[in-house]
């Protein structure tokens, strides 16, 4: 009833799961991940106990294949289960019980595993594999979603579409550095859930991604003047100490606080600020 990919980033710092299904809120059931430990997906006749048990095994250094073997060996209903696991290092592993509904199967490689059941055919998993292997230029969340989208476009769940989700973890990578959850997005009931998940990831990236240091602009000269004019137009006048405080006040209301850097401005934030006051032209010398 589901297709998914579990994976680790090339540098080993991120782990994640992307899943889609003709099943209500599949992302509330299928994925589990822990920073610096690994990730797994339990599906078909999902065994939710696999999630804490699998992460416990991964935490002790057990490899993905041995985690799969250990979980299914102790499960009397394993013939109805499907499972994908990736650890902190090494190849991923996948398992498909012989009583899973056709088409069912999976593929695995270094740092990833893709699997699905009740699929349009093996081309779904093949497409996920190809998209994952060809997506190294993307960010890790985008790469997971690209693999999921490829599976969806190859036919996906043969019963139709309903839900999708994306879970990504990294040590200290969450909001404000206070959690390990980088992305946790869910589309629980939607006619085109993978497309909707793509839209949500774009919004998440805008609001919560850290700025690229190479693109930051100094808040001086014409840039500072423009920012001050725009902020004043929005009811956040700049004080005598400069624009940082007023910018932080406005950005907090726009949920852009993760992109703030004292004394500088992210071009993404500047663009958002300009669009908030479209009738104020930018100075000629500003970027």
Secondary structure, 3 states (H helix, E strand, C coil): CEEEEEEECCCCCEEEEEEEECCCCHHHCCEEEECCCEEEEEEECCCCHHHHHHHHHHHCCCCHHHHHHHHHHCCCCHHHEEEEEEECCCECEEEECCCCCCCCEEEEEECEEEEECCECCCHHHHHHHHHHHCCCCCCHHHHHHHHHHHHHHCCCECCCCCEEEEEEEECCCCHHHCCCEEEEEEECCCCCHHHHHHHHHHHHHHHHCCCCHHHCEECCHHHHHHHHHHHHHCCCCCECCECHHHHHHHHHHCCCHHHCECCEECHHHHHHHHHHCCCCCCCCCCC
